[in-house]
């Protein structure tokens, strides 16, 4: 009898923990993700401020993230970017200022078309650049 109660108590705690960990996402937001990115079948959702962020992996773009307002309006998308497609000045900046090379490059495109690049160096530093390769943060 005691073992049964302990089992059910542990089971209920596990289920409640799973339910709390799930981020409830409005249907309009999920629908907009599916409309824009049909390959984002297994998206993992989180809430960033008032907005919802979906993360998924696709064969063509690798790890991607898209952000939407609570009403389903698109905010931005971030995808992996091959280093050879970056503005040339970024690579030179990283070598000159951090004595490092690029480990990972991510391109972010906002709803208004603003492009930024988030670069991670092999030494672990993250640096943000604008679409022309100008450093925005160190």
Secondary structure, DSSP 8 states (H G I E B T S, - for coil): -HHHHHHHHHHHHHHHHHHHHS----HHHHHHHHHH-TT-TT-EEEEETTEEEEEEEETTTEEEEEEE-TTS-EEEEEEE--GGGS-HHHHHHHHHHHS--EEEEEEEEETT--EEEEEEETTS-EEEEETTS-EEE-
